[in-house]
Amino acid sequence: MENSDKTLVVKDLEEKSVLVSREFTAPLEKVWRAYTESELLEQWWAPQPWKAETKTMDFTVGGYWLYAMVSPENEKHWGRMDYTAIAPHKSFAIKDGFCDEDGNINSSLPVSKGTIVFTETDNRTLVEFKMFYSNEKEIETIIEMGFEQGITACLEQLEKIFQENRI
């Protein structure tokens, strides 16, 4: 059964934001878990053939997820997602950036702040992920790095996990 829903990515240069919106064929509790548990994030966060590997995760306010996107050749690109607010099963706010394997943020690459909001409707869940950047150049940089294609591929993988009832 193919999902007709698509990932929507809206760039607003004036607002210095990017909104990623996707509805999943899964109940809120499962979608929430997919975004907040490292064992599940590792199954979909990196676009194939890459994979996500967690070094550490503490899903609490003040905690963070330190992970690597790992290529088939074992090349690693590190990321850090700090959790700045959490409203269980509703939303969480983050600061997200590239870093080294110890979690030190790389200030020469874009760092964003934003919120991921979950809304349940008829056994489906809408996820809206809005990130803000310091300037237009940072948005242009992430777009050049393949953000739109990468996040779309990741969210397609997540939908497939739901369709195959693996969560």
C-alpha angles and dihedrals in degrees: 000000000000122000113231092197118105136199113258118208117187120185117199108188093181091055091036090230143125121206120199114191128182135159117214130204092234138089120264095254093058094045091048090052091049090058098040108039118075094214089059097039088056089061096061115006097094122057111247134289083032119073135202119241122192120222093177138344132188110172097198132104104282091021128105147200114239110191144153129225102221125202124214086258089055094253107155130211111186127217135182126203114190117200110224100169135007129194102180114242090356111065148320132208123222146182108215131191149141117268146161124271090273093056097255106150117241101229092193090070127062119281118196137194123204153121135263111210125195122203122180122212126170097333090315128101129215115208119196115187113187119183128186126207133198095243145354092263090065091054091048089050095053091046090051088049089060099257096150095050092041098050091043091053091047094051091047088054090050092051089051090053089054093046090051089048093235093144 
